[in-house]
Amino acid sequence: MSVIWGSVGPLIVKGVPTTILMTLALLGVGLLLGFPLAFAQVYGYRPFRWFCRAYEQIFRGAIQAISQGQMMAARSIGMSKLQAIRYIILPQAFRLSIPPWTNEFSSVLKDTSLASAIGVVELAKEGTLIMTRIQYALGAEWILIIWMVVALIYLVLTYAGNRSLAFLEDRVRIPGFEMRGRIER
């Protein structure tokens, strides 16, 4: 059994880097598009707001959770709208968006398995390929073992990503200012 697992194990792990890269790329694109479009929805000119409504994401809610008084206070001390967004609203919105972004990370990580439909060999596809190669030679019990290993790898990746984002949330936290309803980890 260890000889068999020694040859199958590395094949399963071979799909992990692709899964991680796809997850990070999708989250990066979401971040790079999400914040500007969310700010355009909240603070942009009326026609541009309508155009940006096609993209709903986490960040608009984080921006809208910040009191309008923050913008008014920044404008009253002479900041332009863009300066107020950059120095006052954006840092607060970023902090508020981390907890829902953690949920998004988990969803995106699991959704990377859909890339196998277009031929991308990621973690789930690698597991399927291994099963088709060995199912007749080793028996049906190996299919369950391989899927359990794939599921365990997804669990480890999800846990590691969630812990990393929790660490980031703690790093950007303002001492003495706790969000209402925050669940301690």
C-alpha angles and dihedrals in degrees: 000000000000090000090053093045090047089061097040100041097066090048092058093047089051090078095053098083091052091050092050094046092049091049093050092045093050092047090047093052089046091052095045092048098031102060097046093045092046091051089048089052093051104033105016130105115281099257091047091049090057092049092051094051089085088075112064117178145141098281099066090059091050091051093047090050089067113089117253085229088074091062093043092050092049092049091048092059091053104267118143118236090257092049091049090051093047100044104026113021102033097055091049093045091049091055092047093048097056098082095052089040087060089060089048090053091056092049094047092048091055092042091059086081087073089069088076087075089072095042102267109146105221131147100294093041090050089053091050092049091051092049093052090051098049108026095095096039099048107022139246096292089071090059090061092046092051093049090048090053091048090049091048091052090051088049092051092047092048092048093047092049093047092048091049091052090046088053090051090049090053092047094055094041116120109234111244093015112096124177115242114255094015112158113224116232 
